C-alpha cells in the first residue's frame, strides 16, 4: 500500500503544526480527515483553527470534517468519532497528536497544570484510541499512531519536568499495551517522534523564538514519516517507537536537507531522543545545550 486515498483519518489536535502536516500529507493522496480539536477561534499567538485546517486539507485534495472536540471530555470524544463515522462511513486511522506541556519541576507545577497534561496526553490518548478501536477493527489496514517518544527510562528526561515526561511517556505506554492487545485483531499501534526540534509556533513561542526555529526541521518531515508508517501493512508493523528520519531512510529517502528551515544553522536534537539512537548517514544533529532548557512542546 502506497496511498491513503479514500482512507479516513481521525486526528486529535490537527488544527496546526505536526497534526496538520500529517493531515495535509494524507489529503494529497485524497484521504478523508476529521480534525478533532478545540480551536474554533483564532489564538493571538498560535495560527490555525479547525476551520482553516479544513480549508487547507480540501485545497490539498482531501475531504475534511472539522469537529470541535475537547479530548478531555468523554461525551465529546464519542460524539466526534460518531460524527466522523456518519460522514465518511468508518475510521481507518487514529492519530493521537493533541498534547499539553509545562516545562516545570515539581515545585513549579501546579496541580491544575499536572491534571491538564495527564488528562490530554495520557488519558486523552487512551480514550480516543479506545473509542476508535471498534471502528478500526472493521478497516482493511487499520493504524493507531501516537506522537510520543521512545520509552527511554533515564533520569535526565524526568528531573527537570517530571509531570510532563510522565504524561508523554503515558502516551507511549499506550503504544506498548495496545499494540499487544490489538495484534491479533490486525490493528497496528506505533509511536512517532522527531529527531530534531520542529518549526512550529509552539517551539517559537516557548523555546527561544527565531533562533530555535532556524535550528529546526519543518513539520513536513513528520507528515511524510507518518505517511510512511500508515501505509505499511498493519499486521507486519506494530509496537514500534519510530524516529522520523529513520522511518524515511528505511523507505528510501536519502536527502533530508529540504526539511531544514535554515541550512546554515546546525540542527538541534529534540528532547527524549535516546543517546544511542544513530541518525541516518549524513545527518548531523547538535545535542541539547542542557536537558530541561530546550524541551520541545508537542
C-alpha positions in Angstrom: 0.0 0.0 0.0 1.5 3.3 -1.1 -1.5 5.7 -0.8 -4.1 6.8 1.7 -6.7 7.6 -0.9 -10.2 7.2 0.4 -8.8 6.3 3.9 -10.4 8.1 6.8 -8.1 9.6 9.5 -9.3 10.9 12.9 -6.6 13.2 14.1 -6.6 15.0 17.5 -5.1 18.4 17.6 -4.8 18.8 13.9 -5.6 22.5 13.6 -1.9 23.4 13.3 1.7 22.1 13.4 2.6 18.5 13.2 -1.0 17.3 13.3 -1.9 19.5 10.3 1.2 18.3 8.4 0.1 14.7 8.8 -3.4 15.7 7.7 -2.1 17.6 4.6 0.1 14.7 3.5 -2.8 12.3 3.7 -5.0 14.9 1.9 -2.6 14.9 -1.1 -3.5 11.2 -1.5 -7.2 12.0 -1.5 -7.9 10.9 2.1 -10.8 12.0 4.4 -9.6 13.8 7.5 -11.6 14.5 10.7 -9.9 17.4 12.5 -10.8 16.9 16.2 -9.5 19.9 18.1 -10.8 22.7 20.4 -9.5 25.7 18.5 -12.6 27.3 16.9 -11.4 30.9 17.2 -8.0 32.3 16.2 -5.4 32.4 19.0 -3.3 35.6 19.2 0.0 33.6 19.3 -0.9 30.4 17.5 -2.0 30.2 13.9 -4.8 28.0 12.8 -8.3 26.7 13.7 -10.2 23.6 12.8 -11.9 25.6 10.0 -8.7 27.0 8.5 -7.2 23.5 8.7 -10.2 22.1 6.9 -9.8 24.6 4.1 -6.1 23.6 3.7 -7.0 19.9 3.6 -9.6 20.5 0.9 -7.2 22.6 -1.1 -4.6 19.8 -0.9 -7.1 17.3 -2.4 -8.7 15.7 0.6 -12.1 15.8 2.3 -12.3 17.5 5.7 -14.6 17.4 8.7 -13.8 20.0 11.3 -15.0 18.7 14.7 -14.9 20.9 17.8 -13.7 18.4 20.4 -12.0 18.7 23.8 -10.4 15.2 24.2 -10.7 15.5 28.0 -14.5 15.2 27.6 -15.7 11.6 27.1 -19.0 12.6 25.6 -17.3 15.0 23.1 -14.9 12.3 22.0 -17.7 9.8 21.5 -19.7 12.3 19.6 -16.7 13.4 17.4 -16.0 9.8 16.5 -19.7 9.0 15.7 -19.8 12.2 13.6 -16.7 11.0 11.6 -18.2 7.6 11.0 -21.5 9.1 9.9 -19.7 11.5 7.5 -17.2 9.1 6.0 -18.5 5.6 6.7 -15.8 4.4 9.1 -12.4 5.1 10.5 -9.2 3.6 9.1 -6.5 5.6 11.1 -6.4 7.2 14.5 -3.7 9.8 15.1 -3.2 10.9 18.7 -1.4 14.2 18.3 -3.1 16.5 20.9 -0.8 17.3 23.8 -0.2 19.8 26.6 3.0 20.9 28.2 4.5 22.6 31.2 8.3 22.7 31.4 8.5 22.9 35.2 9.9 20.9 38.1 7.7 19.6 40.9 7.6 22.8 42.8 6.8 24.8 39.7 4.0 22.6 38.5 0.6 23.4 40.0 -1.8 20.5 40.2 -4.2 22.1 37.7 -1.5 22.0 35.1 -0.5 18.5 36.1 -4.1 17.4 35.6 -4.3 19.1 32.2 -1.2 17.2 31.0 -2.3 13.9 32.3 -5.9 14.4 31.0 -4.9 15.4 27.5 -1.7 13.4 26.9 -2.2 10.1 28.7 -6.0 9.9 29.4 -7.0 11.6 26.1 -4.8 9.3 24.0 -6.2 6.2 25.8 -9.8 7.4 25.4 -9.6 8.5 21.8 -7.9 5.2 20.9 -10.5 3.2 23.0 -13.5 4.6 21.1 -11.8 4.4 17.7 -10.9 0.7 18.1 -14.3 -0.8 17.3 -14.3 1.1 14.0 -10.6 0.3 13.3 -11.3 -3.4 13.7 -13.6 -3.1 10.6 -11.0 -1.4 8.5 -8.8 -3.0 5.9 -5.4 -1.7 7.1 -6.0 -0.1 10.5 -3.5 2.0 12.3 -3.2 4.0 15.6 -0.3 6.4 15.7 0.8 8.3 18.8 3.0 11.4 18.6 5.0 10.3 21.5 8.7 9.4 22.4 10.6 6.2 22.8 10.4 4.8 26.4 14.0 5.7 27.3 13.8 5.5 31.1 16.6 7.8 32.0 16.6 10.2 35.0 17.6 13.1 32.7 14.3 13.0 30.9 12.4 13.3 34.2 14.4 15.5 36.5 13.6 18.9 35.0 9.9 18.2 34.2 8.7 15.1 35.9 5.0 15.7 35.3 5.4 16.5 31.5 7.6 13.4 31.0 5.1 11.2 32.9 2.3 12.5 30.6 4.2 12.0 27.4 5.5 8.6 28.4 1.9 7.7 29.3 1.1 8.1 25.6 4.0 5.7 24.7 2.8 3.2 27.3 -0.5 3.2 25.4 1.6 2.1 22.4 3.2 -0.7 24.3 0.0 -2.0 25.7 -2.4 -1.5 22.9 0.0 -2.9 20.3 0.0 -6.2 22.2 -3.8 -6.1 22.9 -4.7 -5.5 19.2 -2.1 -7.5 17.4 -4.3 -10.5 16.8 -7.0 -8.2 15.5 -4.6 -6.7 12.9 -4.7 -3.2 14.3 -1.2 -1.6 14.2 -0.2 0.7 17.1 3.0 2.7 16.8 4.7 5.9 18.0 6.4 8.6 16.0 8.9 11.2 17.4 11.2 13.7 15.7 14.9 13.6 15.9 15.2 17.4 15.8 13.1 20.2 17.1 10.3 21.0 14.7 9.5 24.5 13.4 6.0 25.0 15.0 4.5 28.1 16.6 4.8 26.4 19.9 8.6 26.0 19.6 9.0 29.6 18.5 6.9 30.9 21.4 8.2 28.7 24.2 11.7 27.6 23.3 13.8 30.5 22.2 12.0 32.1 19.3 13.5 32.6 15.9 16.9 31.0 16.9 15.3 27.7 17.7 13.1 27.8 14.7 16.1 28.2 12.4 17.8 25.1 14.1 14.7 23.0 13.4 13.2 21.0 10.6 9.8 21.7 9.1 6.6 19.8 10.2 6.6 18.2 6.7 9.2 15.7 7.8 6.7 14.4 10.4 3.9 14.4 7.9 6.0 12.3 5.4 7.2 9.9 8.2 3.7 9.4 9.4 2.6 8.6 5.9 5.3 6.0 5.6 4.1 4.3 8.7 0.4 4.5 7.9 0.8 2.9 4.5 2.7 -0.1 5.9 0.8 -3.4 6.4 -0.8 -3.2 9.8 -0.2 -6.9 10.6 3.5 -6.6 9.9 4.5 -3.3 11.5 3.3 -2.7 15.1 4.6 -1.9 18.6 7.4 0.3 17.1 8.8 3.6 18.5 9.9 5.4 15.4 12.1 8.4 14.8 11.1 10.4 11.8 14.3 10.4 9.6 15.0 6.7 10.3 11.5 5.8 9.1 12.0 7.8 5.9 15.5 6.4 5.4 14.1 2.9 5.6 11.5 4.0 3.0 14.2 5.1 0.6 14.7 8.8 1.4 18.4 9.8 1.3 18.2 13.6 1.2 16.8 15.4 4.3 18.2 18.8 3.6 14.9 20.2 2.1 13.3 19.7 5.6 15.7 22.2 7.2 14.4 25.7 8.0 18.0 27.2 7.7 20.7 25.0 6.2 23.4 27.3 7.7 22.3 26.6 11.2 23.1 23.2 13.0 20.1 21.1 13.7 19.1 20.9 17.3 18.2 17.5 18.8 14.8 17.1 20.3 14.1 16.1 23.9 13.6 12.3 24.5 15.8 11.0 21.7 17.9 8.2 23.2 21.6 8.8 23.3 22.3 5.6 21.5 19.9 6.3 18.6 22.1 6.7 15.5 20.9 9.1 12.8 20.9 8.2 9.1 24.2 8.6 7.2 25.0 12.2 6.5 22.6 13.6 9.2 24.4 15.6 12.0 22.4 16.9 15.0 23.6 19.1 17.8 23.0 17.9 21.3 20.7 19.8 23.6 22.6 22.6 25.3 21.2 21.5 28.6 18.5 19.0 29.4 15.4 20.8 30.6 16.3 24.0 28.8 15.3 23.1 25.3 12.3 20.7 25.6 10.0 20.6 22.6 6.3 21.1 23.2 4.3 18.5 21.4 
